[in-house]
């Protein structure tokens, strides 16, 4: 009998952020995300 391997599929990084989801972040994470939005690495959904 052969063992089944788990697939190594991972969830991709979140690149689109909604205003409401930013409100729930802690301050350090919020600053990192906003900096990436300002550098156009992430996108903001209004």
Buried (B, 14 or more C-beta within 10 A) or exposed (E): EEEEEEEEEEEEEEEEBEEEEBEEBEEEEEEEBBEBBEEEEBEEEE
